[in-house]
Amino acid sequence: MKKILLAASALACFQVARAQDSTGTASSFTISGYVEAYYNHDFNRPQNNTAPSFLYNFNRTGEVNLNLGFIRGAYAGDRVRANLALGVGTYMNANYAAEPGVLRNIYEANAGIKLSKKAELWLDAGIMPSHIGFEGAIGKDNWALTRSLVAENSPYFESGAKLNYTTGDGKLYLAALYLNGWQRIQRVDGNSTPAFGTQVTWKPTGAVTLNYSTFIGNDKPDSVRQMRYYHNVYGIFQLSPKWGITAGFDYGAEQKEKGSSAKNTWFVPVMIVRYSPAAKVNVALRGEYFQDKKGVIISTGTPGGFKTWGFSANFDYAVLPQVLWRLEARTLGSKDAIFRERDESMNKRNTFVTTSLALSF
């Protein structure tokens, strides 16, 4: 009997629990998780079995591996909320490589307090998903299996504080952010300057989402301070139950050197068209281009810099409500030969076929 009572008690701890928080209002605690395994075949077959350095998801090639797995605990009350998620996988290894020690495995850790009893005005602080871009780390939530070049080379996460407001009808979202840097948990050594961001999301109808996000800050030591200015614009349009389009354009500029008015710039247009012929099936086509002549974000060491286009075709099948199987063919082409072959020669093109199996709970 004692064992049964202990088991029931443990199960209750992991289920959604209704309780009273310190303000006397209803609250809940939930545990959820996500696991995405993959196989990525790189037709260039590099010796190190690693995709080009500017790709941070599904970046191990020729082997079955784990892109991202995490478990999250979330607390939500009327006036307070918090999230803590610990993650593993090649995504974590690639994106958190600059962080020290245990910080490399913190996928998310933040807490928030509601500043108004009547309005949805919140102050959140900690490690949070990025306010930039329409693609995130959780694969099943994105229209394509692999991430676009712009998503891979702009922040997936950020650390700082966020003041955010949502209108009562949910159509308008506004946020202002104080950040530790450009995809940073811990600020760069020698850097004493915070970064800042803004976000405006407007949903005029249930079928349209328009977003404009910005970033301004220096992500280098003060001795070589170079201010970076970034603009992210995108729209998501569900044209019908079967057809949808996502289109985005990002533009960035960074000082050429400390105190200079001259800037190096880069820009990235991207478009994804998705077709859903059946409830369990999605097909998506993506076209994209990334131009970074001076190597601010992606350094190639070649005369033309990074001028790369990409096309991909994606097929999704929902095996079960919580299980998604995906298959994608992707090709990248560059003005200069920047893709490494198995014999260490360089090529102007790189083609991949990737498949993944994602489970959420």
Residue pairs with C-beta under 8 A, 6 or more apart in sequence:
14 31
16 28
16 29
16 30
17 28
17 29
18 26
18 27
18 28
19 26
19 27
19 28
19 29
20 26
20 27
21 27
21 77
21 78
21 79
21 80
23 77
23 78
23 79
23 80
25 77
25 78
25 79
26 77
26 78
27 75
27 76
27 77
27 78
27 80
28 75
28 76
28 77
29 73
29 74
29 75
29 76
30 73
30 74
30 76
31 71
31 72
31 73
31 74
32 71
32 72
32 74
32 360
32 361
33 69
33 70
33 71
33 72
33 360
33 361
34 68
34 69
34 70
34 138
34 140
34 358
34 359
34 360
34 361
35 66
35 68
35 69
35 358
35 359
35 360
36 66
36 67
36 68
36 69
36 89
36 139
36 140
36 356
36 357
36 358
36 359
37 64
37 65
37 66
37 67
37 356
37 357
37 358
38 58
38 64
38 65
38 66
38 67
38 354
38 355
38 356
38 357
39 63
39 64
39 65
39 354
39 355
39 356
40 51
40 58
40 59
40 60
40 61
40 62
40 352
40 353
40 354
41 61
41 62
41 352
41 353
41 354
42 51
42 61
42 62
42 350
42 351
42 352
43 350
43 351
43 352
43 353
44 339
44 340
44 341
44 342
44 347
44 350
44 351
45 61
45 62
45 341
45 342
46 61
46 340
46 341
46 342
47 340
47 342
47 344
49 60
49 61
49 62
49 63
50 59
50 60
50 61
51 58
51 59
51 60
51 61
51 352
52 332
52 338
52 339
52 340
52 350
54 149
54 152
54 153
54 298
54 306
55 146
55 147
55 152
56 91
56 94
56 95
56 147
56 152
56 156
57 67
57 68
57 90
57 91
57 94
57 137
57 139
57 146
57 147
57 152
58 67
58 90
58 145
58 146
58 354
58 356
59 90
59 94
60 90
61 352
65 89
65 90
66 88
66 89
66 90
67 89
67 90
67 91
67 139
67 356
68 87
68 88
68 89
68 90
68 91
68 92
68 107
68 137
68 138
68 139
69 87
69 88
69 89
70 85
70 86
70 87
70 88
70 107
70 108
71 85
71 86
72 83
72 84
72 85
72 107
72 108
73 83
73 84
73 85
74 81
74 82
74 83
74 84
75 81
75 82
75 83
78 114
79 113
79 114
79 117
80 111
80 112
80 113
80 114
81 111
81 112
81 122
81 124
82 110
82 111
82 112
83 108
83 109
83 110
83 111
84 108
84 109
85 106
85 107
85 108
85 109
86 105
86 106
86 107
87 105
87 106
87 107
88 105
91 137
92 104
92 105
92 107
93 104
95 137
95 156
95 157
95 183
96 103
96 104
96 105
96 106
96 185
97 104
98 184
99 184
99 185
99 186
100 186
103 185
103 186
106 127
106 185
107 127
107 137
107 157
108 126
108 127
108 128
108 129
108 157
109 126
109 127
110 124
110 125
110 126
110 127
110 128
111 124
111 125
111 126
112 122
112 123
112 124
112 125
113 122
113 123
114 120
114 121
114 122
115 121
115 122
115 123
119 165
119 168
120 165
120 166
120 167
120 168
121 163
121 164
121 165
122 162
122 163
122 164
122 165
123 161
123 162
123 163
123 164
124 161
124 162
124 164
125 160
125 161
125 162
126 159
127 157
127 158
127 159
127 185
128 157
128 158
128 159
128 160
128 162
129 136
129 137
129 156
129 157
129 158
130 136
130 154
130 155
130 156
130 157
130 158
130 183
131 158
131 162
131 175
131 177
131 197
131 199
131 213
132 154
132 155
132 197
132 213
132 215
132 230
132 232
133 150
133 151
133 154
133 155
133 213
133 232
133 234
133 248
133 250
134 151
134 211
134 234
134 236
134 246
134 248
135 142
135 144
135 147
135 148
135 151
136 142
136 156
137 156
137 157
138 360
139 145
139 324
139 326
139 356
139 358
140 324
140 358
140 360
143 244
143 246
143 272
143 274
143 282
143 284
143 286
143 314
144 272
144 284
144 286
144 312
144 314
144 328
145 314
145 316
145 326
145 327
145 328
145 354
145 355
145 356
146 312
146 328
146 330
146 352
146 354
148 270
148 272
148 286
148 288
148 310
149 268
149 270
149 288
149 290
149 308
149 310
150 248
150 250
150 268
150 270
150 288
150 290
153 268
153 290
153 297
153 298
154 183
154 230
154 232
154 250
155 182
155 183
155 215
156 183
157 183
157 185
158 177
158 179
158 180
158 183
158 184
158 197
159 179
159 180
159 181
159 184
159 185
159 186
160 177
160 178
160 179
160 180
160 194
160 195
161 177
161 178
162 175
162 176
162 177
162 178
163 175
163 176
163 177
164 173
164 174
164 175
164 176
164 199
165 173
165 174
165 175
166 172
166 173
166 174
167 173
170 203
171 202
171 203
171 204
172 200
172 201
172 202
172 203
173 199
173 200
173 201
173 202
174 199
174 200
175 197
175 198
175 199
176 196
176 197
176 198
177 196
177 197
177 198
177 199
178 194
178 195
178 196
179 194
179 195
179 196
179 197
179 215
179 217
180 186
180 187
180 194
180 195
181 187
181 188
181 191
181 195
181 217
181 219
182 195
182 215
182 217
182 219
182 228
184 219
188 219
188 220
188 221
189 221
190 221
190 222
190 223
191 218
191 219
191 220
191 221
191 222
192 222
193 217
193 218
193 222
193 225
194 217
195 215
195 216
195 217
195 218
195 219
196 215
196 216
196 217
197 213
197 214
197 215
197 216
198 213
198 214
199 211
199 212
199 213
199 214
200 211
200 212
200 213
201 209
201 210
201 211
202 209
202 210
202 211
203 209
203 210
204 210
206 238
207 237
207 238
207 239
208 235
208 236
208 237
208 238
209 235
209 236
210 234
210 235
211 232
211 233
211 234
211 235
212 231
212 232
212 233
213 231
213 232
213 233
214 229
214 230
214 231
214 232
215 228
215 229
215 230
215 232
216 227
216 228
216 229
216 230
217 227
217 228
218 225
218 226
218 227
218 228
219 228
220 226
223 258
224 257
224 258
225 255
225 258
226 254
226 255
226 256
226 257
226 258
227 254
227 255
228 252
228 253
228 254
228 255
228 296
229 252
229 253
229 254
229 263
230 250
230 251
230 252
230 253
231 250
231 251
231 252
232 248
232 250
233 248
233 249
233 250
234 246
234 247
234 248
234 249
235 246
235 247
235 248
236 244
236 245
236 246
237 244
237 245
237 246
237 247
238 244
239 245
241 276
242 275
242 276
242 277
243 273
243 274
243 275
243 276
244 273
244 274
244 276
245 271
245 272
245 273
245 274
246 271
246 272
246 274
247 269
247 270
247 271
247 272
248 268
248 269
248 270
248 271
249 267
249 268
249 269
249 270
250 267
250 268
251 265
251 266
251 267
251 268
252 265
252 266
252 267
252 296
252 297
253 263
253 264
253 265
254 263
254 264
254 265
254 296
255 261
255 262
255 263
255 264
256 262
256 263
256 264
264 293
264 294
264 296
265 294
265 296
266 290
266 291
266 292
266 293
266 294
266 296
266 297
266 306
267 291
268 288
268 289
268 290
268 291
269 288
269 289
270 286
270 287
270 288
270 289
271 286
271 287
271 288
272 284
272 285
272 286
273 284
273 285
273 286
274 282
274 283
274 284
275 282
275 283
275 284
276 282
276 283
277 283
279 318
280 317
280 318
281 315
281 316
281 317
281 318
282 314
282 315
282 316
283 313
283 314
283 315
283 316
284 312
284 313
284 314
284 316
285 311
285 312
285 313
285 314
286 310
286 311
286 312
286 314
287 309
287 310
287 311
288 309
288 310
288 311
289 308
289 309
289 310
290 298
290 306
290 307
290 308
290 309
290 310
291 305
291 306
291 307
292 298
292 305
292 306
292 307
293 304
293 305
293 306
293 307
294 305
295 301
295 305
295 306
297 306
298 306
299 306
300 306
300 334
300 336
300 338
302 336
302 337
302 338
303 336
304 335
304 336
305 336
306 334
306 338
307 334
307 335
307 336
308 332
308 333
308 334
308 335
308 338
309 332
309 333
309 334
310 330
310 331
310 332
310 333
311 330
311 331
312 328
312 329
312 330
312 331
313 328
313 329
313 330
314 326
314 327
314 328
315 326
315 327
315 328
316 324
316 325
316 326
317 324
317 325
317 326
318 324
318 325
319 325
322 359
322 360
322 361
323 357
323 358
323 359
324 357
324 358
325 355
325 356
325 357
326 354
326 355
326 356
326 357
326 358
327 353
327 354
327 355
328 352
328 353
328 354
328 355
329 351
329 352
329 353
330 351
330 352
330 353
330 354
331 349
331 350
331 351
331 352
332 339
332 349
332 350
332 351
333 348
333 349
334 348
334 349
335 348
336 348
337 346
337 347
337 348
338 346
338 348
339 346
339 347
339 348
339 349
339 350
340 346
340 347
341 347
